[in-house]
Amino acid sequence: MTITQLYYVLAVAEHKNFTLAAEKCFVTQPTLSMQIQKLEEELDIQIFDRTKKPIGLTDVGAQIVTQAKNIVNEANRIKDIVDQQKGYIGGDFRVGIIPTIMPTLLPMFLNTFIKKYPKINIIIEELTTNEIISKLKNGHLDCAIAATPLDEEKLKEIVLYYEPFVAYVPESSQNINKKEIEVADLDVEKILLLQDGHCFRNSILNLCKNNNFIGENHFQLESGSFETLIKLSDEGLGTTLLPYLHTLDLNEKNKTKLKQFANPKPSREVSLIFSKNELKIHIIDALKNTIQGVVRGAIAFNDVEIVSPK
């Protein structure tokens, strides 16, 4: 039994296809198939049910894949141990970021991070929270940035900052002349939301439910981006809620339509998330310090109330 054989098994289990798995492993399909067959012969079992389309795991194969993930991940981290011992901060570092954080946070810290740590090859993906959780557990990401708490047993969270929600109201709204608003001031039937699948949307739904608002079926208009929601609000179709950092780049006219919430401000908790057995802690710490350094000057809110994204 070899690490390479286990690596091939994991590739087939993930892609459910021998040819595609071979392409991802940069080997020929016969080579990959032969190594997996050798492993099955050694163990005297079948890992994969080849009669299914797509290829599936046998019962014992599913147990082997679970153990193989642990073995391959730990083997990959041997180099991380050596790098950490030598104080080397470099190499590939894979980061996932949710869509409602990526456009505002990434430009704030990326250039600073690259200049400070030129030996790190940072690979960034825009992913949903569910995709992030899956990839972290499967060892396909080193860390991620998302709204928390997630309450995932195998993942650790380090809070980066708390980002308040800000209301963007149309000129026809009764709230347009208020200096600050309360959650109770929102017209629940005219809230513009992101489409299902965005954790920021879930946070807004939770905010409304926590304040005895009407159920989710009364939210009528949904969109895939904050920019579209702002345009819909400008047409008088309703109020939307934005994360604070997203409001910093609005033009002066649009900023006049922003209304801060009274204290404690409803906010989301934004954290670095990583596997509890992750060994690239020195790089995670470097990323945390860089992000907190640039965000500290942009967000100065202390009295906040965290709204869960789940």
Phi, psi and chi 1 to 4 in degrees:
 res  aa     phi    psi   chi1   chi2   chi3   chi4
   1 MET       -  132.3 -174.4 -174.7  -53.0      -
   2 THR  -126.7  160.2   67.1      -      -      -
   3 ILE   -60.8  -38.3  -62.7  -65.8      -      -
   4 THR   -61.2  -42.7  -60.8      -      -      -
   5 GLN   -61.5  -42.7  -72.4  173.5  -28.5      -
   6 LEU   -65.1  -37.7  -63.2  179.1      -      -
   7 TYR   -60.9  -41.8 -178.0   71.6      -      -
   8 TYR   -66.4  -40.0  -69.0  164.7      -      -
   9 VAL   -59.5  -44.5  166.2      -      -      -
  10 LEU   -64.1  -36.5  -67.0  179.5      -      -
  11 ALA   -65.3  -43.6      -      -      -      -
  12 VAL   -67.9  -39.5  175.0      -      -      -
  13 ALA   -61.9  -36.0      -      -      -      -
  14 GLU   -75.4  -44.5  178.8  179.9   -4.8      -
  15 HIS   -95.6  -13.5  -61.2  -70.1      -      -
  16 LYS    57.0   31.9  -62.2  179.4  174.1   57.4
  17 ASN  -160.6  126.5 -179.0  -75.4      -      -
  18 PHE   -66.8  -41.4  -81.3   83.3      -      -
  19 THR   -65.7  -46.3  -58.2      -      -      -
  20 LEU   -65.5  -39.3 -177.5   56.5      -      -
  21 ALA   -62.0  -40.0      -      -      -      -
  22 ALA   -64.1  -40.6      -      -      -      -
  23 GLU   -61.6  -42.5  -69.1  175.8    0.7      -
  24 LYS   -68.2  -27.5  -62.8  -63.6 -178.9 -179.6
  25 CYS   -92.2   -2.2  -65.9      -      -      -
  26 PHE    60.6   40.7  -56.7  102.8      -      -
  27 VAL  -132.7  168.4  -64.0      -      -      -
  28 THR   -76.3  156.6   63.5      -      -      -
  29 GLN   -64.2  -40.0 -170.1  -91.4  -29.9      -
  30 PRO   -61.7  -37.6  -26.4   36.3      -      -
  31 THR   -63.1  -47.7  -63.2      -      -      -
  32 LEU   -62.4  -46.1  179.7  138.1      -      -
  33 SER   -62.6  -40.2  -63.3      -      -      -
  34 MET   -64.3  -42.4 -179.8 -177.4   66.7      -
  35 GLN   -66.2  -39.2  -71.3  -60.9  -38.1      -
  36 ILE   -68.2  -39.0  -69.1  177.8      -      -
  37 GLN   -64.0  -39.7 -173.3  175.0   -9.2      -
  38 LYS   -61.0  -41.5  -79.0 -175.1  176.9 -178.6
  39 LEU   -64.9  -42.6  178.6   59.6      -      -
  40 GLU   -63.8  -38.7  -70.5  178.1  -38.2      -
  41 GLU   -66.9  -40.2  -70.4  172.3   -4.6      -
  42 GLU   -62.9  -41.6  178.6 -176.4  -16.6      -
  43 LEU   -84.4  -13.4  -61.6  174.7      -      -
  44 ASP    60.0   43.2 -166.2   26.0      -      -
  45 ILE  -145.9  170.7   51.7   92.6      -      -
  46 GLN  -106.2  121.4  -70.2  -69.1  -48.9      -
  47 ILE   -80.3  -38.6  -62.2  174.3      -      -
  48 PHE  -116.4  142.6  -64.6  103.1      -      -
  49 ASP   -92.5   99.5 -177.0   -9.1      -      -
  50 ARG   -78.3   -5.8  -65.6  162.8  173.1   80.5
  51 THR   -80.6  -16.5   63.8      -      -      -
  52 LYS   -86.1  151.9  -68.2 -177.3  177.7  179.6
  53 LYS  -132.6  114.8  -69.4 -169.7 -178.5  -63.0
  54 PRO   -69.6  166.2   27.8  -35.6      -      -
  55 ILE   -57.8  136.3  -67.3  169.6      -      -
  56 GLY  -118.2  170.9      -      -      -      -
  57 LEU   -93.4  142.7  -72.1  164.5      -      -
  58 THR   -74.2  171.9   61.9      -      -      -
  59 ASP   -60.5  -47.5  -69.8  -17.8      -      -
  60 VAL   -69.9  -31.0   69.3      -      -      -
  61 GLY   -62.4  -38.0      -      -      -      -
  62 ALA   -63.6  -39.0      -      -      -      -
  63 GLN   -67.7  -38.3  -63.6  178.8   58.3      -
  64 ILE   -65.4  -40.3  -71.1  171.1      -      -
  65 VAL   -62.4  -41.6  164.3      -      -      -
  66 THR   -59.2  -45.1  -61.3      -      -      -
  67 GLN   -71.2  -36.6 -173.5   61.7   27.0      -
  68 ALA   -62.7  -35.8      -      -      -      -
  69 LYS   -60.0  -44.5  -73.0  178.9 -179.0  178.1
  70 ASN   -62.8  -43.8  -64.6  -29.0      -      -
  71 ILE   -66.3  -46.9  -65.6  169.8      -      -
  72 VAL   -66.0  -42.3  170.6      -      -      -
  73 ASN   -62.1  -43.1  -74.1  -19.4      -      -
  74 GLU   -67.2  -37.0  -67.5  -55.1  -43.7      -
  75 ALA   -64.6  -40.5      -      -      -      -
  76 ASN   -64.8  -24.4  -71.5  -21.7      -      -
  77 ARG   -86.2   -4.6  -69.0 -169.9  174.8   99.7
  78 ILE   -59.3  -43.0  -70.3  176.3      -      -
  79 LYS   -65.2  -34.5 -174.2  176.0 -176.2  -60.0
  80 ASP   -62.2  -39.6  -65.0  -21.5      -      -
  81 ILE   -61.6  -44.3  -66.9  172.5      -      -
  82 VAL   -64.5  -44.7  174.4      -      -      -
  83 ASP   -60.7  -42.6  -72.4  -16.5      -      -
  84 GLN   -65.3  -39.3 -166.7  167.2   -1.8      -
  85 GLN   -64.3  -36.2 -177.3   66.9   30.3      -
  86 LYS   -82.7   -7.5  -68.0  179.1  177.6  179.0
  87 GLY    74.0   18.7      -      -      -      -
  88 TYR   -81.9  123.7  174.0   73.2      -      -
  89 ILE  -111.1   92.9  -58.0 -178.2      -      -
  90 GLY  -168.6 -174.3      -      -      -      -
  91 GLY    91.6 -179.2      -      -      -      -
  92 ASP   -70.2  138.9  -71.1  -13.6      -      -
  93 PHE  -143.1  114.1 -170.2   68.1      -      -
  94 ARG  -100.6  124.2  -59.9  157.7  -61.0  173.9
  95 VAL  -125.3  132.8 -178.7      -      -      -
  96 GLY  -106.5  140.4      -      -      -      -
  97 ILE  -134.9  136.2  -52.1  178.3      -      -
  98 ILE   -72.6  153.8   61.0  172.0      -      -
  99 PRO   -60.9  -30.0  -24.7   34.1      -      -
 100 THR   -82.8   -3.8   59.8      -      -      -
 101 ILE  -110.4  -36.8  -69.3  177.1      -      -
 102 MET   -50.2  -52.1  172.6   89.0   94.0      -
 103 PRO   -65.6  -28.7  -16.6   30.0      -      -
 104 THR   -96.7  -41.8   51.3      -      -      -
 105 LEU   -78.3  -42.0 -177.1   62.6      -      -
 106 LEU   -56.6  -47.7 -171.0   61.3      -      -
 107 PRO   -63.8  -21.1  -21.3   34.2      -      -
 108 MET   -74.6  -34.5  -67.0  177.9   69.0      -
 109 PHE  -116.7  -19.8   78.8   84.0      -      -
 110 LEU   -61.8  -48.3 -175.8   58.6      -      -
 111 ASN   -61.9  -42.8 -164.0   37.6      -      -
 112 THR   -61.3  -43.5  -59.1      -      -      -
 113 PHE   -65.3  -44.0 -174.7   77.4      -      -
 114 ILE   -62.9  -42.0  -69.8  172.3      -      -
 115 LYS   -68.6  -36.6  -72.5 -179.4  177.6  178.2
 116 LYS   -76.7  -32.0 -167.3  170.1 -177.0  179.3
 117 TYR  -129.5   71.6  -56.0  100.3      -      -
 118 PRO   -66.9  -16.7   24.6  -33.9      -      -
 119 LYS   -86.9   -6.2  -66.5 -178.6 -179.7  178.6
 120 ILE   -88.7  127.5  -64.2  176.6      -      -
 121 ASN   -96.8   91.8  178.1   33.4      -      -
 122 ILE   -83.5  125.0 -173.7  167.3      -      -
 123 ILE  -113.3  115.8  -56.1  160.2      -      -
 124 ILE  -114.0  133.4  -60.1  170.2      -      -
 125 GLU  -123.8  139.8  -67.6 -175.7   75.1      -
 126 GLU   -89.1  118.0 -175.4  174.9  -88.5      -
 127 LEU  -138.7  154.0  -58.1  166.1      -      -
 128 THR   -73.0  165.6   66.0      -      -      -
 129 THR   -60.2  -42.3  -60.0      -      -      -
 130 ASN   -63.8  -40.0  -72.6  -22.3      -      -
 131 GLU   -64.4  -40.1  -70.9  171.3  -26.2      -
 132 ILE   -61.3  -47.6  -79.1  172.2      -      -
 133 ILE   -58.7  -45.5  -67.6  171.6      -      -
 134 SER   -63.2  -45.4  175.6      -      -      -
 135 LYS   -70.4  -34.2  -71.7 -158.4  170.4 -165.4
 136 LEU   -64.7  -43.6  -76.2  171.1      -      -
 137 LYS   -68.1  -29.7  -71.0 -177.9  175.6  179.2
 138 ASN   -90.7    2.2  -69.9  -35.8      -      -
 139 GLY    77.9   17.1      -      -      -      -
 140 HIS   -92.9   -4.7  -65.6  162.1      -      -
 141 LEU  -133.2  148.0  -72.0  176.5      -      -
 142 ASP   -87.4  -34.7  -67.5  -57.4      -      -
 143 CYS  -161.8  175.9   78.9      -      -      -
 144 ALA  -150.8  163.6      -      -      -      -
 145 ILE  -123.3  120.5  -57.6  171.7      -      -
 146 ALA  -156.6  170.6      -      -      -      -
 147 ALA   -75.7  137.3      -      -      -      -
 148 THR  -129.7  172.1   53.0      -      -      -
 149 PRO   -81.5  148.8   28.9  -35.1      -      -
 150 LEU  -103.6  -21.2  -61.1  179.3      -      -
 151 ASP    57.2   44.3  -61.2  -37.6      -      -
 152 GLU   -99.8  122.5  -68.7  -72.3  -25.3      -
 153 GLU   -58.9  -37.5 -176.8  179.7   -9.0      -
 154 LYS   -90.1   -0.1  -65.0 -177.1  179.1  179.9
 155 LEU  -114.7  147.3  -58.5 -179.2      -      -
 156 LYS  -110.5  145.0 -175.1  172.7 -178.5  179.3
 157 GLU  -122.7  133.6  -58.1  169.3    2.4      -
 158 ILE  -120.5  117.4  -63.7  178.6      -      -
 159 VAL   -66.7  129.5  176.9      -      -      -
 160 LEU   -93.1  -47.5  -68.4  170.0      -      -
 161 TYR  -167.3  168.2   57.4   90.0      -      -
 162 TYR  -112.5  124.6  -59.7  102.7      -      -
 163 GLU  -112.9  111.3 -176.3  175.2   24.4      -
 164 PRO   -66.3  153.8  -20.9   33.9      -      -
 165 PHE   -83.9  144.1  -56.1  151.1      -      -
 166 VAL  -126.7  133.1 -178.1      -      -      -
 167 ALA   -82.5  135.1      -      -      -      -
 168 TYR  -112.5  111.3 -175.5   89.1      -      -
 169 VAL  -112.0  144.9  -57.6      -      -      -
 170 PRO   -72.1  158.6   25.1  -32.4      -      -
 171 GLU   -62.4  -22.2  -67.1  177.7  -14.2      -
 172 SER   -82.8   -5.9   58.1      -      -      -
 173 SER   -72.4  147.5  170.5      -      -      -
 174 GLN   -70.4  -11.3   60.8 -177.0    2.9      -
 175 ASN   -93.1   -1.3  -63.5  -43.8      -      -
 176 ILE   -63.1  -29.6 -168.3   66.0      -      -
 177 ASN   -97.3    1.9  -65.9  -41.1      -      -
 178 LYS   -81.6  142.0  -67.6 -176.4  178.3 -179.4
 179 LYS   -73.1  -45.1 -175.3  177.3  179.9 -179.3
 180 GLU  -133.4  155.9  -71.1 -174.8  -30.6      -
 181 ILE  -125.5  161.4   63.6  171.3      -      -
 182 GLU  -103.0  158.5  -54.5  -79.4  -10.8      -
 183 VAL   -58.1  -34.5  173.7      -      -      -
 184 ALA   -65.8  -16.6      -      -      -      -
 185 ASP   -76.1  -15.7  -68.5  -31.0      -      -
 186 LEU   -72.4  138.9  -60.8  175.1      -      -
 187 ASP   -86.3  103.9 -175.7  -13.6      -      -
 188 VAL   -60.0  -26.8   69.0      -      -      -
 189 GLU   -85.0   -2.2  -64.2 -170.6   13.7      -
 190 LYS  -127.8   35.3  -67.9 -175.1  178.3  179.1
 191 ILE   -89.7  129.1  -65.0  -70.6      -      -
 192 LEU   -96.0  126.8  -52.1  176.8      -      -
 193 LEU  -120.2  157.3  -70.3  174.2      -      -
 194 LEU   -68.7  160.0  -70.3  174.3      -      -
 195 GLN   -65.9  159.9  -69.7  172.6  -17.4      -
 196 ASP   -57.4  141.2 -165.4   13.8      -      -
 197 GLY   111.5  -17.9      -      -      -      -
 198 HIS   -91.5  128.3  -70.3  -88.6      -      -
 199 CYS   -69.0  -23.8   65.1      -      -      -
 200 PHE   -65.2  -36.9 -169.9   81.0      -      -
 201 ARG   -60.0  -45.3  175.0 -173.8 -167.4  -85.7
 202 ASN   -61.8  -37.1  -63.9  -21.4      -      -
 203 SER   -62.6  -41.8  -66.7      -      -      -
 204 ILE   -66.5  -41.5  -58.7  -52.7      -      -
 205 LEU   -61.0  -42.3  -69.7  172.5      -      -
 206 ASN   -65.8  -38.0  -72.5  -24.8      -      -
 207 LEU   -59.2  -44.7  172.7   67.0      -      -
 208 CYS   -69.2  -41.3  -65.2      -      -      -
 209 LYS   -66.3  -35.9  -70.7  173.9 -176.7  175.5
 210 ASN   -66.2  -18.3  -71.7  -16.4      -      -
 211 ASN  -110.7   27.6  -74.8  -85.8      -      -
 212 ASN    60.6   35.5  -61.3  -43.7      -      -
 213 PHE   -81.6  171.1  -85.3   16.3      -      -
 214 ILE   -70.0  159.9  -57.6  172.5      -      -
 215 GLY   -65.6  175.3      -      -      -      -
 216 GLU   -62.2  -26.6 -178.5  179.5  -17.2      -
 217 ASN   -66.6   -9.8   59.2  -44.3      -      -
 218 HIS   -90.4   -2.1  -77.3 -100.2      -      -
 219 PHE   -87.0  115.5  -66.8   99.5      -      -
 220 GLN   -95.7  -44.0  -60.7  -65.2  -33.3      -
 221 LEU  -103.2  130.1  -70.5  168.5      -      -
 222 GLU  -132.4  150.8  -59.9  179.6    2.0      -
 223 SER  -146.9  168.6  175.3      -      -      -
 224 GLY   -92.4   -5.9      -      -      -      -
 225 SER  -147.3  154.2   72.1      -      -      -
 226 PHE   -64.9  -35.0  -72.8  123.9      -      -
 227 GLU   -59.7  -42.3  -74.2   70.0   22.3      -
 228 THR   -66.9  -40.4  -57.5      -      -      -
 229 LEU   -62.1  -38.9  -66.4  178.6      -      -
 230 ILE   -63.3  -43.1  -71.6  170.7      -      -
 231 LYS   -65.1  -39.3  -69.8  179.0 -179.9  178.1
 232 LEU   -64.4  -39.9  -69.0  172.5      -      -
 233 SER   -64.6  -39.7 -177.6      -      -      -
 234 ASP   -61.7  -25.7  -74.0  -20.3      -      -
 235 GLU   -83.9    3.2  -67.2  -62.3  -41.7      -
 236 GLY    82.7   18.1      -      -      -      -
 237 LEU   -87.9   -5.1  -65.3  174.6      -      -
 238 GLY   150.7  179.7      -      -      -      -
 239 THR   -99.7  144.2  -66.6      -      -      -
 240 THR  -124.9  162.6 -168.2      -      -      -
 241 LEU  -113.3  136.0  -61.0 -172.7      -      -
 242 LEU  -120.6  149.2  -54.3  173.0      -      -
 243 PRO   -70.8  144.0   20.9  -27.6      -      -
 244 TYR   -53.0  -45.3  175.9   75.0      -      -
 245 LEU   -62.2  -28.5  -70.0  179.5      -      -
 246 HIS   -68.8  -23.8 -167.5   89.7      -      -
 247 THR   -78.6  -15.9   68.2      -      -      -
 248 LEU   -66.6  -28.0  -60.2 -178.6      -      -
 249 ASP   -97.7    5.8  -69.1  -29.0      -      -
 250 LEU   -70.5  152.7  -65.0 -178.9      -      -
 251 ASN   -72.4  166.9   60.9   47.9      -      -
 252 GLU   -61.8  -36.1  -67.4  -54.7  -46.5      -
 253 LYS   -64.2  -44.7 -179.0  179.7  178.6 -179.3
 254 ASN   -68.0  -31.5  -75.4  -11.7      -      -
 255 LYS   -64.9  -24.9  -75.7 -177.0  177.9  179.4
 256 THR   -68.9  -15.4   63.2      -      -      -
 257 LYS   -95.0    0.6  -58.9  175.7 -174.8  177.8
 258 LEU   -82.4  137.7  -64.3  174.8      -      -
 259 LYS  -129.9  119.1  -59.8  -62.4  171.4 -175.6
 260 GLN   -73.7  150.1  -56.9  -74.3  -13.8      -
 261 PHE   -84.0  149.1  -76.2   92.1      -      -
 262 ALA   -67.4  156.8      -      -      -      -
 263 ASN   -69.3  146.2  -70.5  -28.0      -      -
 264 PRO   -75.9  131.0   28.8  -35.0      -      -
 265 LYS   -71.9  127.7  -60.6  179.8 -173.8  -59.8
 266 PRO   -61.0  130.2   20.5  -30.0      -      -
 267 SER  -143.5  164.5  -55.3      -      -      -
 268 ARG  -110.5  146.8   63.9  175.1  174.3  178.4
 269 GLU   -92.8  124.6  178.6 -177.7   87.0      -
 270 VAL  -111.0  126.6  176.4      -      -      -
 271 SER  -134.3  158.0  -59.4      -      -      -
 272 LEU   -82.9  132.8  -87.8  177.4      -      -
 273 ILE  -123.6  136.2  -50.9  157.5      -      -
 274 PHE  -155.9  163.5   51.3   93.8      -      -
 275 SER   -66.5  144.1  171.9      -      -      -
 276 LYS   -64.6  -20.9  -72.7 -175.8  177.1  178.8
 277 ASN  -103.7   17.4   59.7   -1.0      -      -
 278 GLU   -67.3  134.7  176.1   64.6   51.7      -
 279 LEU  -105.8   -4.8  -72.9  175.6      -      -
 280 LYS   -86.1   42.7  -66.2 -176.6 -179.7  178.4
 281 ILE   -63.0  -32.1  -59.9  -59.8      -      -
 282 HIS   -64.3  -35.0   53.4  -50.7      -      -
 283 ILE   -76.8  -39.0  -59.4 -178.4      -      -
 284 ILE   -59.9  -42.7  -69.5  173.3      -      -
 285 ASP   -63.4  -39.5  -76.6  -19.7      -      -
 286 ALA   -63.6  -41.6      -      -      -      -
 287 LEU   -66.2  -43.8 -176.0   60.5      -      -
 288 LYS   -59.4  -47.9  178.0 -163.5   72.1  172.6
 289 ASN   -63.9  -37.5  -67.1  -24.4      -      -
 290 THR   -66.0  -47.7  -59.3      -      -      -
 291 ILE   -64.8  -46.4  -66.9  173.9      -      -
 292 GLN   -63.7  -32.3  -72.2 -176.9  -27.7      -
 293 GLY   -64.9  -39.1      -      -      -      -
 294 VAL   -85.5  -30.4  -62.5      -      -      -
 295 VAL   -78.4  -29.3  170.8      -      -      -
 296 ARG   -54.8  -35.1 -166.8  174.9  -67.0  116.8
 297 GLY   -78.8  -15.9      -      -      -      -
 298 ALA   -97.4  -30.8      -      -      -      -
 299 ILE  -120.1  118.2  -62.3 -178.7      -      -
 300 ALA  -122.9   26.7      -      -      -      -
 301 PHE   -88.2  135.0  -61.5   93.9      -      -
 302 ASN  -114.3  -41.5  -65.1  -44.0      -      -
 303 ASP   -87.4   89.8 -168.2   -1.0      -      -
 304 VAL  -128.2  161.0  -62.7      -      -      -
 305 GLU  -126.4  115.1  179.7 -179.8   -7.1      -
 306 ILE   -72.8  132.0  -55.0  -54.1      -      -
 307 VAL  -108.1  125.2 -178.6      -      -      -
 308 SER   -67.7  142.9  173.0      -      -      -
 309 PRO   -86.6   -1.0   33.0  -35.0      -      -
 310 LYS  -112.8      -  -64.3 -172.4   72.7  174.8
